[in-house]
Amino acid sequence: MHDRRPSHDHADHHANPPRGLVFVDRSARRLACEGRPDVGAGAAIRPRRGFALPAWTRAVMHVCVVCAFLLVTGIVHAQAPKLPKLTLAGPSAAVSNALIHMVDSGALNDLAEVVEFVPWRDPDQLRVMALDGRADVLAMPTNVAANLYNRGAKLQLINVSTWGVLWLVSRDPALKSLADLRGKELAMPFRGDMPDIVLQLLAEQQGLDVRKDLQLRYVASPVDAMQLLVMRRVDHALLAEPAASMALRKTGSFPLSVIAPELHRSVDLQQEWGRVFARAARIPQAGIAVMGALRERPELVARIEAEYARSLAWCKDNAEACGKAVAARIDLLSPEAVTDSIAVSQLEAVSVADARAELEFMFGKLVAKNPALVGGKLPDEGFYAGATKP
């Protein structure tokens, strides 16, 4: 007779496996492969609460999601509409050279349908443009930028590019210091703004009272001061480049050489600044600021800052071509004078983050003298928020 073993149903077979036979749960083996220390092959079976994808599958899906996100956002960015217009504005001074080259070279044409340069004549017009939102990028003296910011203008300074353009130009070749100006008349552009402020700070550090010891004749712009000097209406003027180079050019050219005096660069105010304050012989005089809604577009701000630096470098390497381009945009200037001015000016595009210490030193001097010069107080962190690190 054949030995008959008792039969077992399927459930009993799993609950009581035959002797010598090990029942292995496939899900336990999978979990063990995933590194679960508490579950392994041969472990007791536990109820499964849900279906879990293998680790490698989840990793692949994660990579796919990230790639899809980058692809979609890249397409959206690439298809972002151009601005209808991008207006760059600046004075008839060295800080505008790079802005003009940016427009002429088409450096920002992919950002806007129209990119234009608009000159401003004096600080009053500058303030109107800033407060009324008539420009997107404004070149301006740094103290004016701080003043406007503290008065509620929507701006962020993003660089300082003008570090040395102020000169005393005189008919007297013996004039070597500010002390030599005692009792003399001096043509001064922009009353209460950068040239006037710098002269007053330097004079006071040397014991001069500008109201008593100097005769200041205020005029609307450096070009106006230059014209007074050339036409023998004054013997001394404080000029910003390229007006100083233009005065020297005009006195050596026909027909003005018949009536104009011989002029001399007498005092370099940057050297005086370094000597008087025991600092580097440079002054953070002017830079560019982004205005209004443009401040909320960091990718555009970074692009503008980079293009400005590139254009400034081009102007320094191609002074003659830059002079012609600037004179074509600003009628008051001559190509030769702009070319000459580039050779004698301290021009370097420094991010506002890197220029901050020097700005705050100068602003501190202005607050101590007259807080109204910078809008009543030192500008806060928001003023420097346009800064980018190279």
PyMOL commands that set and color helices and strands:
alter all, ss='L'
color gray80, all
select helices_A, chain A and resi 10-15+26-33+55-78+94-105+123-131+142-150+178-181+194-205+210-213+222-230+243-250+256-258+269-277+292-296+298-317+319-329+335-344+352-369+371-374+381-384
alter helices_A, ss='H'
color red, helices_A
select strands_A, chain A and resi 83-90+112-119+137-141+155-164+166-170+185-189+215-219+236-240+264-268+286-291+346-351
alter strands_A, ss='S'
color yellow, strands_A
deselect
rebuild
show_as cartoon
